[in-house]
Amino acid sequence: MFNENLVQLRKLNQMTQEDVAEKVGVSRQAVAKWESGETSPDINACVVLAEIFGVSLDDLVNWENDENLGLDAPPRGKHLFGIVTVGDKGQIVIPAKARKIFNINPGEKVVVLGDEGQGIAIVKAQDFLNLANMIRKCH
């Protein structure tokens, strides 16, 4: 898992093993061993790797493409929560991980925003209203 993620992220960022080794402060051979799964880096090197590639440490180590629509690990702060089904009346179930990360609780209201070019966004109603009031006060 880690070694596959390292290879994909390195290639996605158009870096060589030497480029990665230089940024982490190790030899190219060390990076090659990490990528082959022969050895694993220490936690400090993992933190540096996550920073280099702009992903979370958890995604660097644990991301599994086949469980995530075959996609590479997302940039830090971006999430793929999976696919949901739209019900007959347009309802969707927000995945538990998304509710936890964004602190969305049962009974709480959300605002659904749309951009025909980019898609739909769901924002907690109170956060949206707070932002709208801040903008209103500035004008």
N, C-alpha and C positions, 0 to 999 in steps of 0.2 A: 504494500500500500504506500508507505512513505517513499520507497525508492521509485515507484512508478510516478508518484506525484512530483518528485524532484525532477525527473527526466522531462515530464510534460511541461512543468513550469519553466524550466531552463530553456527548452525549445520555444515555448510560447513567447518568452522574453528575448529570443534570439541571442542567447548567450552560449558560450562554449564552456566546457568543464573548467578550462583555465580561467575564464572570466569569473565564474562562481568561486573557484578556489582563491583567487586574488582578493575578492571582497570578503570572504570568510576568514582568510588568513591561514589556509591549509594548502597542501599540495594538490595538484591535479589528480594524482593517483588516489588521494583520499576521497575526492568527489566521485571518481570512477567506482571506487569500492562501495560508496553509499548508494550510487545508482544501480549497481549490480545486486545490491542486497547483501553483499559479503560482510559489510560492517555498517554501523549506524553512528551518526554524529552525536556528540554530547549535547546536552540541553542548550548550552550557550550558543553553539553553532546553529542549532535549530531555530533559536530566536532570531539570529542574524539572517538565516535563510528566509524565514517568514517575512522579515522586514524587506529584504531584497525583492521578493516577489509580490509584496503587498497583500499577503493572505494572512489569515489568522493561524496561529500555531496549531490549533486543533485541526483546521482544514489541511494544513501542510502534512500532518502526521496521519490523520484519520479519514480524509476524503476518499470516497469510493465512487468512481465514475459510473459503474453499472447500477448503483442505487440512486443515482442522480441524473437520470436521462442521458448518460454518457457524456456529460459536460465536465469540463475541468473545474477545479476549485475556484470559487468566486473571489473577487477582490475583498479585502477586509471591510467589514461593515455591510456587505451585500449578501443576500441570502437566497437560496433556492429551497422553498418549502415543499415542493412537489406539485403534483397535479391534483386539482379538486374538480368535482363534478357540479355543474349548475343544475339545480332542481327545477321542477316544472314551473315554479313561481319566481325563478331567478335567484333563489337562495344558494349560498355557498357556505361551507364550513371552513372557517379559518383554522389551519393546522395548529395543533397544540404548541409546537415549538415557536411558531410566529406569535401566538397569543402570549406566551411567556416572555419572549424577547421584547415585545412591544407593550407588555403589561395591559393587555386587553382582557377585561373581565366580563363574565356573563351579565347581561343586562345593560352593559355600557353602550353608548351610542357612537357610531362612526359616520364619517362623511365619505361618500364615494365621489371621487373626482375623475374626470375623463379627458383625455387628449386623443383625438382621432389618429394622430401620428405616432403616439407613444404608448397609449393604453390606459388602463384604469389604475387609480391609486386609492388606497383606503387609509384614512387618517382619523385618529381619535377626535371626536367632535369637540371636546373641550380644548384640545391643542389647536385645532383649526380656528375656533372662535377667539382664542387668545391671540393668535397671529393676526386675524382680521381686525381685532380691536387695536392692536399695536400699529397696524398700517393706517387705520382710520385716525388715530391720534397724531400721526406724523404729518397728515395732510390738513 
